[in-house]
Amino acid sequence: MKTTRIVIAGGGFAGLYAAMHFDKRLARREDVDVTLISRENFILFTPMLHEVASGDLYPGDIINPLRRILRHVKVVEADVCTVDLTGRIVSCRGGMAERELNFEFDHLLLTLGSETNFFNMDGVRDWSVTMKSLTDAALLRNRMVALLEEASLQSDEAARRQTLTFVTAGGGFSGTETTGAVNDFVRETVRYYPQLREELIRVVMIHPGNFILPELGEELGRYAEHKLRERKVEVIKGPRVANYDGVVVTLSDGTSIPAATLIWTAGVKPSPVIAQLPCQKERGRLLVSEYLAVTGVPGLWAAGDCAAVPILNTENFHPPTAQHGLREGVTVAKNIEAVVLDRPLKSFRYQMMGQLASIGHHTGVAMVFGIKFSGFIAWWFWRGVYLMKLPRLAKKLRVMASWTLDLFFGQEIEQTISVRDVEDLSAQLARVRARIKLAKSTSAASGLANSGHDQAN
């Protein structure tokens, strides 16, 4: 019996929801083998990432282990390196030893998402803080606590102001929500430091457009900006961040802002694996048909942030959002199943229901079915919607408990990861890799010696 090999490269929303469909259907068959390759062994609920940075939620609250969700799909934790379309092989590296892993496929679904785009600004890349992963959010929260501790030890007023200045580049969803969370956290936490005053804190958001949150329109963007300014956030519109050296943020109009922290949320780009593929692209994303199939390459499919999915009967493409990604994942999984079972394909059709953003201090903005609203109701609606979308009942209950405790007792301000911890972990990892490398070289030398001995005999 010939086995049909289906490989999903990427464990984000699109990849997971495709795998979940296969888990219920094709993966149960003996003649079908489904493998999910993911950089992490969990799915990250990115819409709540800024709540980890602000201390409202713990990192474990917004992740779900893939192996508890998928029972019949094979899960492999590894980084996808290259895709050989001719040989139909996906090459990866996994484990601390960075083992080389190869997976043959009959159908390959690419859901590799996107990566941070620094627009070739080396200083920004080397010194800024990003908000793409769970580690980013956890480290940002620990960084804020560490900087408050550092400022409390300083005696120079200017040094304290620089230490407590936080600049965000980008006024989209991620930038606005992160800025609101950071501003709330540092201003509510500074009261526990008698040596410091709230006037020393400066939170700045840089956005090149005329209004923030352009996805929601000018009216809600202006409202969000007004609310942020009320809470002492500086919003600078027009110029872009041109450079950052770890000390001073330089804008394109020549303005300089002394700051110890630059949070970069100003752009993303598809995975380098996508860039290497000899396929037609649209702004770096793989151009797919209405069925999520990559044109000209049988058995190659794409969904999520790395795919340019056309809106039927228009020249436009669906936006790379989580609500689109998970639905694209289900549709493409159904179409792969249809090919395997020799059934007709179905087009991807989805009308976005709306978009929501939390801007801190129990305030939000929303546009649902064309209706715009803001304030506490929008914030409450934001929490309700994303709580329902969060996978698994156990995680929903944990998040509800965390939110309830936060209302009564406030945020925790402990520093769980220090610089010393990072240094120790890096040193330990270096020792482990050195031992693995030594073991490999010893094994290779032993093999050569045995080979020479056999030839002599």
Disulfide bonds with the S-S distance in Angstrom:
none
